[in-house]
């Protein structure tokens, strides 16, 4: 979440780990209504012939009845929940870490709109220069670490 003294914005993002591209949107809050808006955006921007697996944390927003109803009507979308204390396994968390490092930290933003514009600029730059994500650990090492989480 990115904040200012008077407003806030939340970045919802989804990564295509095979291509290294991202779909993102800054929305005013992190509630089920905003998550549904983001899911609808993903639905318009993803290939209808593919299943879409979204790895999400256990935040209540992702489990809200409105979200469950939407997912039931869109069977190609699947939510995969990370184990508690294992957010590191979700590659989008690395993406969220990179935004301040590569775009936000040295910036001066006089408004939330300026911050949102900088975030959008980062998304556009990343998608123009995608880097597919690759795990360096073996599947066995990752699964062993997850089982301890």
N, CA, C and O atoms as a DFTB+ gen file, in Angstrom:
596 C
 N C O
     1  1       0.850      -1.164       0.000
     2  2       0.000       0.000       0.000
     3  2       0.899       1.232       0.000
     4  3       1.914       1.276       0.695
     5  1       0.516       2.209      -0.775
     6  2       1.244       3.459      -0.842
     7  2       0.367       4.533      -0.219
     8  3      -0.839       4.573      -0.463
     9  1       0.967       5.402       0.582
    10  2       0.142       6.377       1.287
    11  2       0.691       7.787       1.156
    12  3       1.872       7.984       0.872
    13  1      -0.175       8.756       1.365
    14  2       0.220      10.150       1.511
    15  2      -0.432      10.635       2.793
    16  3      -1.036       9.843       3.517
    17  1      -0.319      11.906       3.082
    18  2      -0.898      12.403       4.320
    19  2      -2.412      12.476       4.263
    20  3      -3.056      12.464       5.312
    21  1      -3.006      12.552       3.083
    22  2      -4.457      12.698       2.987
    23  2      -5.150      11.559       2.266
    24  3      -6.351      11.369       2.455
    25  1      -4.463      10.816       1.471
    26  2      -5.073       9.773       0.656
    27  2      -4.217       8.522       0.675
    28  3      -3.064       8.536       1.104
    29  1      -4.807       7.455       0.203
    30  2      -4.040       6.222       0.031
    31  2      -4.387       5.609      -1.312
    32  3      -5.393       5.946      -1.936
    33  1      -3.541       4.716      -1.728
    34  2      -3.826       3.908      -2.906
    35  2      -3.249       2.524      -2.666
    36  3      -2.246       2.367      -1.971
    37  1      -3.873       1.555      -3.232
    38  2      -3.424       0.174      -3.132
    39  2      -3.184      -0.343      -4.539
    40  3      -4.026      -0.184      -5.422
    41  1      -2.039      -0.959      -4.740
    42  2      -1.732      -1.551      -6.036
    43  2      -2.142      -3.016      -6.033
    44  3      -1.646      -3.810      -5.235
    45  1      -3.043      -3.359      -6.924
    46  2      -3.370      -4.753      -7.201
    47  2      -2.565      -5.124      -8.437
    48  3      -2.552      -4.377      -9.416
    49  1      -1.894      -6.269      -8.402
    50  2      -1.066      -6.657      -9.543
    51  2      -1.093      -8.164      -9.740
    52  3      -1.232      -8.936      -8.791
    53  1      -0.956      -8.556     -10.994
    54  2      -0.851      -9.965     -11.366
    55  2       0.309     -10.097     -12.337
    56  3       0.461      -9.295     -13.258
    57  1       1.120     -11.117     -12.120
    58  2       2.277     -11.358     -12.980
    59  2       2.026     -12.546     -13.892
    60  3       1.438     -13.549     -13.487
    61  1       2.478     -12.416     -15.114
    62  2       2.588     -13.569     -15.995
    63  2       4.024     -14.044     -15.811
    64  3       4.950     -13.489     -16.403
    65  1       4.204     -15.061     -14.998
    66  2       5.558     -15.470     -14.631
    67  2       6.346     -16.032     -15.802
    68  3       7.577     -16.008     -15.785
    69  1       5.656     -16.537     -16.818
    70  2       6.356     -17.083     -17.982
    71  2       6.903     -15.983     -18.884
    72  3       7.964     -16.138     -19.488
    73  1       6.179     -14.879     -18.971
    74  2       6.601     -13.771     -19.833
    75  2       7.313     -12.661     -19.070
    76  3       8.106     -11.921     -19.652
    77  1       7.040     -12.537     -17.773
    78  2       7.621     -11.460     -16.988
    79  2       6.835     -10.163     -17.058
    80  3       7.310      -9.129     -16.590
    81  1       5.646     -10.201     -17.633
    82  2       4.810      -9.004     -17.734
    83  2       3.867      -8.932     -16.537
    84  3       3.681      -9.910     -15.813
    85  1       3.275      -7.753     -16.345
    86  2       2.376      -7.546     -15.210
    87  2       1.156      -6.747     -15.638
    88  3       1.227      -5.900     -16.529
    89  1       0.053      -7.032     -14.994
    90  2      -1.157      -6.224     -15.108
    91  2      -1.370      -5.634     -13.726
    92  3      -1.395      -6.366     -12.736
    93  1      -1.521      -4.334     -13.648
    94  2      -1.696      -3.709     -12.344
    95  2      -2.669      -2.560     -12.398
    96  3      -2.941      -1.990     -13.455
    97  1      -3.186      -2.236     -11.228
    98  2      -4.110      -1.114     -11.128
    99  2      -4.077      -0.581      -9.702
   100  3      -4.178      -1.340      -8.738
   101  1      -3.935       0.731      -9.585
   102  2      -4.008       1.383      -8.284
   103  2      -5.462       1.731      -7.994
   104  3      -6.133       2.380      -8.797
   105  1      -5.929       1.296      -6.852
   106  2      -7.303       1.553      -6.436
   107  2      -7.288       2.154      -5.033
   108  3      -6.323       1.968      -4.292
   109  1      -8.352       2.876      -4.660
   110  2      -8.306       3.642      -3.414
   111  2      -8.248       2.816      -2.134
   112  3      -7.716       3.284      -1.128
   113  1      -8.774       1.621      -2.150
   114  2      -8.797       0.806      -0.933
   115  2      -8.473      -0.637      -1.286
   116  3      -8.330      -0.989      -2.456
   117  1      -8.359      -1.471      -0.247
   118  2      -8.070      -2.897      -0.433
   119  2      -9.239      -3.706       0.122
   120  3      -9.092      -4.472       1.074
   121  1     -10.391      -3.519      -0.491
   122  2     -11.598      -4.228      -0.073
   123  2     -12.027      -5.184      -1.175
   124  3     -11.433      -5.214      -2.253
   125  1     -13.062      -5.963      -0.895
   126  2     -13.504      -6.932      -1.900
   127  2     -14.012      -6.245      -3.157
   128  3     -13.861      -6.794      -4.248
   129  1     -14.613      -5.056      -3.041
   130  2     -15.086      -4.338      -4.231
   131  2     -13.934      -4.014      -5.180
   132  3     -14.053      -4.182      -6.394
   133  1     -12.830      -3.552      -4.621
   134  2     -11.671      -3.228      -5.448
   135  2     -11.036      -4.493      -6.020
   136  3     -10.609      -4.508      -7.175
   137  1     -10.975      -5.551      -5.219
   138  2     -10.420      -6.805      -5.721
   139  2     -11.269      -7.339      -6.874
   140  3     -10.733      -7.840      -7.863
   141  1     -12.589      -7.232      -6.748
   142  2     -13.475      -7.647      -7.844
   143  2     -13.249      -6.804      -9.092
   144  3     -13.247      -7.329     -10.206
   145  1     -13.061      -5.513      -8.913
   146  2     -12.778      -4.643     -10.065
   147  2     -11.502      -5.111     -10.758
   148  3     -11.436      -5.157     -11.987
   149  1     -10.489      -5.460      -9.962
   150  2      -9.240      -5.934     -10.535
   151  2      -9.432      -7.286     -11.234
   152  3      -8.884      -7.503     -12.314
   153  1     -10.197      -8.185     -10.632
   154  2     -10.469      -9.471     -11.283
   155  2     -11.156      -9.267     -12.629
   156  3     -10.846      -9.955     -13.602
   157  1     -12.084      -8.325     -12.680
   158  2     -12.775      -8.036     -13.946
   159  2     -11.801      -7.491     -14.990
   160  3     -11.909      -7.799     -16.177
   161  1     -10.853      -6.682     -14.532
   162  2      -9.827      -6.180     -15.455
   163  2      -8.995      -7.348     -15.989
   164  3      -8.731      -7.433     -17.188
   165  1      -8.588      -8.241     -15.094
   166  2      -7.826      -9.419     -15.530
   167  2      -8.623     -10.247     -16.531
   168  3      -8.073     -10.758     -17.507
   169  1      -9.903     -10.372     -16.284
   170  2     -10.759     -11.154     -17.173
   171  2     -10.771     -10.575     -18.585
   172  3     -10.840     -11.322     -19.561
   173  1     -10.705      -9.254     -18.699
   174  2     -10.710      -8.627     -20.028
   175  2      -9.337      -8.677     -20.692
   176  3      -9.240      -8.537     -21.911
   177  1      -8.270      -8.876     -19.905
   178  2      -6.917      -8.784     -20.457
   179  2      -6.179     -10.116     -20.522
   180  3      -4.992     -10.145     -20.847
   181  1      -6.852     -11.202     -20.223
   182  2      -6.189     -12.502     -20.289
   183  2      -6.865     -13.385     -21.337
   184  3      -8.037     -13.204     -21.667
   185  1      -6.107     -14.328     -21.839
   186  2      -6.571     -15.264     -22.867
   187  2      -7.690     -16.134     -22.300
   188  3      -7.500     -16.823     -21.298
   189  1      -8.833     -16.101     -22.931
   190  2     -10.012     -16.838     -22.447
   191  2      -9.847     -18.355     -22.540
   192  3     -10.611     -19.096     -21.922
   193  1      -8.861     -18.823     -23.305
   194  2      -8.674     -20.268     -23.444
   195  2      -7.776     -20.843     -22.349
   196  3      -7.598     -22.058     -22.265
   197  1      -7.214     -19.979     -21.518
   198  2      -6.291     -20.428     -20.477
   199  2      -6.917     -20.329     -19.094
   200  3      -7.788     -19.494     -18.851
   201  1      -6.465     -21.187     -18.197
   202  2      -6.810     -21.044     -16.790
   203  2      -5.899     -19.980     -16.188
   204  3      -4.726     -19.879     -16.547
   205  1      -6.441     -19.202     -15.284
   206  2      -5.684     -18.145     -14.616
   207  2      -5.589     -18.514     -13.140
   208  3      -6.593     -18.550     -12.429
   209  1      -4.368     -18.787     -12.693
   210  2      -4.127     -19.126     -11.293
   211  2      -3.526     -17.903     -10.609
   212  3      -2.450     -17.433     -10.978
   213  1      -4.232     -17.403      -9.620
   214  2      -3.769     -16.247      -8.869
   215  2      -3.310     -16.714      -7.498
   216  3      -4.080     -17.303      -6.738
   217  1      -2.053     -16.446      -7.192
   218  2      -1.520     -16.798      -5.878
   219  2      -1.732     -15.581      -4.989
   220  3      -1.206     -14.501      -5.258
   221  1      -2.503     -15.768      -3.936
   222  2      -2.870     -14.652      -3.064
   223  2      -2.597     -15.021      -1.610
   224  3      -2.474     -16.194      -1.255
   225  1      -2.507     -13.981      -0.779
   226  2      -2.358     -14.234       0.651
   227  2      -3.732     -14.531       1.251
   228  3      -4.731     -14.585       0.534
   229  1      -3.772     -14.719       2.535
   230  2      -5.003     -15.116       3.212
   231  2      -5.832     -13.932       3.692
   232  3      -6.655     -14.075       4.596
   233  1      -5.625     -12.789       3.106
   234  2      -6.365     -11.586       3.469
   235  2      -7.858     -11.818       3.227
   236  3      -8.235     -12.443       2.235
   237  1      -8.702     -11.324       4.119
   238  2     -10.150     -11.561       4.041
   239  2     -10.754     -11.092       2.721
   240  3     -11.735     -11.668       2.251
   241  1     -10.182     -10.060       2.124
   242  2     -10.671      -9.554       0.837
   243  2     -10.751     -10.659      -0.206
   244  3     -11.697     -10.708      -0.991
   245  1      -9.768     -11.540      -0.216
   246  2      -9.696     -12.599      -1.226
   247  2     -10.699     -13.723      -0.980
   248  3     -10.948     -14.543      -1.864
   249  1     -11.278     -13.760       0.231
   250  2     -12.198     -14.842       0.594
   251  2     -13.635     -14.356       0.772
   252  3     -14.497     -15.120       1.205
   253  1     -13.892     -13.119       0.448
   254  2     -15.216     -12.525       0.648
   255  2     -16.266     -13.261      -0.195
   256  3     -15.957     -13.709      -1.299
   257  1     -17.496     -13.392       0.306
   258  2     -18.554     -14.063      -0.469
   259  2     -18.765     -13.478      -1.869
   260  3     -19.057     -14.224      -2.804
   261  1     -18.625     -12.169      -2.028
   262  2     -18.770     -11.565      -3.365
   263  2     -17.692     -12.075      -4.318
   264  3     -17.952     -12.310      -5.498
   265  1     -16.488     -12.241      -3.793
   266  2     -15.382     -12.763      -4.604
   267  2     -15.655     -14.228      -4.952
   268  3     -15.465     -14.646      -6.095
   269  1     -16.097     -14.997      -3.970
   270  2     -16.404     -16.412      -4.222
   271  2     -17.504     -16.556      -5.273
   272  3     -17.438     -17.434      -6.133
   273  1     -18.511     -15.692      -5.198
   274  2     -19.590     -15.729      -6.198
   275  2     -19.058     -15.430      -7.596
   276  3     -19.423     -16.101      -8.561
   277  1     -18.194     -14.418      -7.701
   278  2     -17.624     -14.059      -9.005
   279  2     -16.791     -15.217      -9.548
   280  3     -16.886     -15.563     -10.726
   281  1     -15.978     -15.808      -8.685
   282  2     -15.135     -16.926      -9.115
   283  2     -15.979     -18.112      -9.585
   284  3     -15.606     -18.798     -10.536
   285  1     -17.101     -18.354      -8.931
   286  2     -17.979     -19.457      -9.340
   287  2     -18.525     -19.234     -10.748
   288  3     -18.799     -20.193     -11.470
   289  1     -18.681     -17.981     -11.135
   290  2     -19.187     -17.653     -12.476
   291  2     -18.067     -17.549     -13.510
   292  3     -18.332     -17.399     -14.703
   293  1     -16.827     -17.628     -13.057
   294  2     -15.655     -17.530     -13.937
   295  2     -14.722     -18.703     -13.622
   296  3     -13.678     -18.517     -12.996
   297  1     -15.096     -19.905     -14.053
   298  2     -14.376     -21.108     -13.642
   299  2     -12.943     -21.222     -14.151
   300  3     -12.219     -22.128     -13.738
   301  1     -12.522     -20.334     -15.029
   302  2     -11.118     -20.395     -15.468
   303  2     -10.199     -19.681     -14.469
   304  3      -8.977     -19.767     -14.592
   305  1     -10.767     -18.982     -13.487
   306  2      -9.976     -18.294     -12.465
   307  2      -9.893     -19.153     -11.205
   308  3     -10.902     -19.658     -10.712
   309  1      -8.687     -19.306     -10.702
   310  2      -8.446     -20.082      -9.488
   311  2      -7.624     -19.238      -8.529
   312  3      -6.636     -18.622      -8.928
   313  1      -8.029     -19.210      -7.266
   314  2      -7.218     -18.563      -6.238
   315  2      -6.450     -19.649      -5.502
   316  3      -7.030     -20.620      -5.018
   317  1      -5.138     -19.471      -5.425
   318  2      -4.262     -20.363      -4.674
   319  2      -3.749     -19.545      -3.490
   320  3      -3.126     -18.502      -3.685
   321  1      -4.002     -20.001      -2.281
   322  2      -3.630     -19.243      -1.092
   323  2      -2.263     -19.685      -0.589
   324  3      -1.988     -20.879      -0.464
   325  1      -1.415     -18.710      -0.306
   326  2      -0.102     -19.028       0.242
   327  2      -0.264     -19.455       1.696
   328  3      -1.163     -18.979       2.388
   329  1       0.598     -20.346       2.157
   330  2       0.567     -20.681       3.580
   331  2       0.899     -19.432       4.409
   332  3       1.642     -18.561       3.956
   333  1       0.356     -19.354       5.598
   334  2       0.677     -18.250       6.494
   335  2       2.193     -18.207       6.688
   336  3       2.833     -19.251       6.818
   337  1       2.755     -17.031       6.706
   338  2       4.200     -16.807       6.874
   339  2       5.017     -17.294       5.686
   340  3       6.211     -17.555       5.827
   341  1       4.399     -17.421       4.525
   342  2       5.147     -17.861       3.346
   343  2       4.885     -16.944       2.157
   344  3       4.801     -17.408       1.020
   345  1       4.756     -15.646       2.415
   346  2       4.499     -14.726       1.306
   347  2       5.658     -14.712       0.312
   348  3       5.472     -14.336      -0.845
   349  1       6.852     -15.117       0.749
   350  2       8.017     -15.143      -0.133
   351  2       7.789     -16.044      -1.343
   352  3       8.423     -15.860      -2.382
   353  1       6.886     -17.020      -1.213
   354  2       6.664     -17.945      -2.331
   355  2       5.860     -17.290      -3.452
   356  3       5.864     -17.779      -4.581
   357  1       5.180     -16.201      -3.154
   358  2       4.366     -15.499      -4.140
   359  2       5.252     -14.499      -4.878
   360  3       5.691     -13.508      -4.295
   361  1       5.512     -14.757      -6.149
   362  2       6.429     -13.909      -6.907
   363  2       5.965     -12.468      -7.018
   364  3       6.789     -11.576      -7.219
   365  1       4.668     -12.216      -6.894
   366  2       4.209     -10.832      -6.965
   367  2       4.764     -10.027      -5.785
   368  3       4.915      -8.810      -5.892
   369  1       5.069     -10.682      -4.671
   370  2       5.669      -9.975      -3.530
   371  2       7.048      -9.427      -3.906
   372  3       7.431      -8.349      -3.450
   373  1       7.781     -10.150      -4.721
   374  2       9.077      -9.662      -5.210
   375  2       8.860      -8.448      -6.113
   376  3       9.624      -7.484      -6.068
   377  1       7.818      -8.509      -6.924
   378  2       7.451      -7.392      -7.789
   379  2       7.128      -6.162      -6.941
   380  3       7.591      -5.063      -7.245
   381  1       6.337      -6.339      -5.878
   382  2       6.007      -5.222      -4.991
   383  2       7.263      -4.654      -4.328
   384  3       7.353      -3.447      -4.103
   385  1       8.219      -5.510      -4.019
   386  2       9.478      -5.056      -3.435
   387  2      10.281      -4.218      -4.430
   388  3      10.943      -3.252      -4.051
   389  1      10.211      -4.602      -5.710
   390  2      11.008      -3.917      -6.725
   391  2      10.507      -2.514      -7.049
   392  3      11.304      -1.651      -7.416
   393  1       9.220      -2.271      -6.922
   394  2       8.678      -0.956      -7.294
   395  2       9.338       0.171      -6.501
   396  3       9.811       1.131      -7.109
   397  1       9.391       0.094      -5.169
   398  2      10.083       1.175      -4.448
   399  2      11.561       1.275      -4.828
   400  3      12.098       2.373      -4.977
   401  1      12.207       0.129      -4.982
   402  2      13.632       0.133      -5.328
   403  2      13.892       0.792      -6.676
   404  3      14.845       1.557      -6.823
   405  1      13.054       0.499      -7.654
   406  2      13.320       0.923      -9.027
   407  2      12.570       2.183      -9.460
   408  3      12.946       2.799     -10.457
   409  1      11.528       2.577      -8.742
   410  2      10.720       3.690      -9.240
   411  2      10.336       4.706      -8.167
   412  3      10.403       5.908      -8.420
   413  1       9.944       4.269      -7.008
   414  2       9.287       5.147      -6.044
   415  2      10.257       5.828      -5.080
   416  3      10.099       7.014      -4.788
   417  1      11.243       5.109      -4.587
   418  2      12.064       5.574      -3.466
   419  2      12.664       6.963      -3.672
   420  3      12.648       7.771      -2.743
   421  1      13.179       7.258      -4.829
   422  2      13.843       8.545      -5.045
   423  2      12.893       9.617      -5.576
   424  3      13.313      10.736      -5.869
   425  1      11.622       9.271      -5.697
   426  2      10.653      10.200      -6.266
   427  2      10.064      11.146      -5.234
   428  3      10.063      10.875      -4.033
   429  1       9.569      12.251      -5.734
   430  2       8.814      13.207      -4.924
   431  2       7.420      13.263      -5.534
   432  3       7.254      13.604      -6.705
   433  1       6.434      12.930      -4.734
   434  2       5.057      12.860      -5.222
   435  2       4.204      13.808      -4.394
   436  3       4.042      13.628      -3.187
   437  1       3.670      14.804      -5.052
   438  2       2.875      15.808      -4.353
   439  2       1.415      15.396      -4.200
   440  3       0.640      16.067      -3.518
   441  1       1.050      14.301      -4.829
   442  2      -0.323      13.814      -4.731
   443  2      -0.345      12.315      -4.990
   444  3       0.607      11.743      -5.520
   445  1      -1.440      11.702      -4.609
   446  2      -1.619      10.282      -4.897
   447  2      -1.667      10.060      -6.405
   448  3      -1.190       9.038      -6.899
   449  1      -2.245      11.017      -7.140
   450  2      -2.294      10.875      -8.599
   451  2      -0.892      10.816      -9.200
   452  3      -0.654      10.051     -10.134
   453  1       0.038      11.615      -8.674
   454  2       1.427      11.556      -9.159
   455  2       2.049      10.196      -8.840
   456  3       2.762       9.623      -9.664
   457  1       1.775       9.690      -7.651
   458  2       2.290       8.379      -7.265
   459  2       1.705       7.283      -8.154
   460  3       2.421       6.379      -8.585
   461  1       0.417       7.365      -8.424
   462  2      -0.226       6.388      -9.308
   463  2       0.349       6.468     -10.720
   464  3       0.542       5.440     -11.369
   465  1       0.622       7.677     -11.196
   466  2       1.207       7.840     -12.533
   467  2       2.601       7.214     -12.584
   468  3       2.957       6.566     -13.568
   469  1       3.386       7.406     -11.528
   470  2       4.722       6.807     -11.479
   471  2       4.633       5.284     -11.447
   472  3       5.449       4.596     -12.060
   473  1       3.652       4.767     -10.738
   474  2       3.453       3.320     -10.681
   475  2       3.062       2.784     -12.052
   476  3       3.568       1.748     -12.485
   477  1       2.167       3.485     -12.732
   478  2       1.757       3.079     -14.081
   479  2       2.947       3.122     -15.043
   480  3       3.100       2.248     -15.897
   481  1       3.778       4.140     -14.894
   482  2       4.978       4.264     -15.729
   483  2       5.904       3.065     -15.493
   484  3       6.485       2.524     -16.434
   485  1       6.034       2.663     -14.232
   486  2       6.852       1.497     -13.911
   487  2       6.290       0.240     -14.583
   488  3       7.042      -0.549     -15.155
   489  1       4.967       0.058     -14.511
   490  2       4.333      -1.103     -15.146
   491  2       4.583      -1.112     -16.652
   492  3       4.910      -2.151     -17.226
   493  1       4.431       0.037     -17.281
   494  2       4.642       0.126     -18.730
   495  2       6.088      -0.187     -19.092
   496  3       6.348      -0.895     -20.065
   497  1       7.032       0.343     -18.307
   498  2       8.451       0.076     -18.564
   499  2       8.757      -1.418     -18.371
   500  3       9.452      -2.029     -19.184
   501  1       8.239      -1.981     -17.306
   502  2       8.481      -3.405     -17.040
   503  2       7.917      -4.269     -18.165
   504  3       8.561      -5.226     -18.594
   505  1       6.721      -3.938     -18.643
   506  2       6.104      -4.736     -19.702
   507  2       6.806      -4.555     -21.045
   508  3       6.777      -5.454     -21.886
   509  1       7.434      -3.404     -21.252
   510  2       8.201      -3.185     -22.481
   511  2       9.541      -3.921     -22.436
   512  3      10.142      -4.199     -23.473
   513  1      10.002      -4.234     -21.218
   514  2      11.283      -4.916     -21.007
   515  2      11.082      -6.086     -20.040
   516  3      11.674      -6.095     -18.960
   517  1      10.267      -7.062     -20.402
   518  2       9.920      -8.116     -19.439
   519  2      11.085      -9.048     -19.134
   520  3      11.933      -9.323     -19.983
   521  1      11.094      -9.519     -17.897
   522  2      12.082     -10.507     -17.457
   523  2      11.318     -11.641     -16.785
   524  3      10.825     -11.482     -15.668
   525  1      11.217     -12.785     -17.459
   526  2      10.510     -13.912     -16.834
   527  2      11.163     -14.292     -15.506
   528  3      12.383     -14.230     -15.355
   529  1      10.337     -14.679     -14.565
   530  2      10.839     -15.080     -13.249
   531  2      11.270     -16.534     -13.291
   532  3      10.602     -17.381     -13.884
   533  1      12.398     -16.808     -12.653
   534  2      12.883     -18.179     -12.576
   535  2      13.348     -18.447     -11.157
   536  3      14.117     -17.679     -10.578
   537  1      12.864     -19.551     -10.612
   538  2      13.316     -19.961      -9.294
   539  2      14.740     -20.497      -9.411
   540  3      15.080     -21.174     -10.381
   541  1      15.555     -20.192      -8.431
   542  2      16.910     -20.736      -8.419
   543  2      16.991     -21.979      -7.538
   544  3      17.913     -22.782      -7.683
   545  1      16.043     -22.140      -6.636
   546  2      16.004     -23.328      -5.783
   547  2      15.301     -24.461      -6.523
   548  3      14.502     -24.230      -7.430
   549  1      15.612     -25.673      -6.122
   550  2      14.949     -26.839      -6.716
   551  2      13.513     -26.926      -6.186
   552  3      13.210     -26.389      -5.121
   553  1      12.633     -27.600      -6.930
   554  2      11.262     -27.788      -6.421
   555  2      11.242     -28.461      -5.046
   556  3      10.414     -28.126      -4.199
   557  1      12.148     -29.402      -4.834
   558  2      12.201     -30.098      -3.545
   559  2      12.543     -29.135      -2.412
   560  3      11.948     -29.201      -1.337
   561  1      13.498     -28.244      -2.651
   562  2      13.886     -27.277      -1.621
   563  2      12.745     -26.308      -1.317
   564  3      12.514     -25.953      -0.161
   565  1      12.042     -25.886      -2.353
   566  2      10.910     -24.972      -2.160
   567  2       9.808     -25.667      -1.368
   568  3       9.281     -25.098      -0.412
   569  1       9.456     -26.889      -1.756
   570  2       8.398     -27.619      -1.051
   571  2       8.780     -27.907       0.397
   572  3       7.925     -27.867       1.281
   573  1      10.043     -28.192       0.644
   574  2      10.491     -28.426       2.019
   575  2      10.330     -27.159       2.856
   576  3       9.921     -27.222       4.015
   577  1      10.652     -26.016       2.266
   578  2      10.517     -24.756       2.989
   579  2       9.049     -24.422       3.235
   580  3       8.692     -23.927       4.304
   581  1       8.196     -24.693       2.244
   582  2       6.759     -24.434       2.401
   583  2       6.179     -25.313       3.505
   584  3       5.340     -24.858       4.282
   585  1       6.617     -26.556       3.579
   586  2       6.066     -27.465       4.592
   587  2       6.413     -27.013       6.007
   588  3       5.724     -27.382       6.958
   589  1       7.471     -26.220       6.156
   590  2       7.853     -25.694       7.468
   591  2       7.110     -24.412       7.818
   592  3       7.109     -23.991       8.975
   593  1       6.474     -23.784       6.817
   594  2       5.810     -22.488       7.050
   595  2       4.529     -22.645       7.836
   596  3       3.852     -21.656       8.116
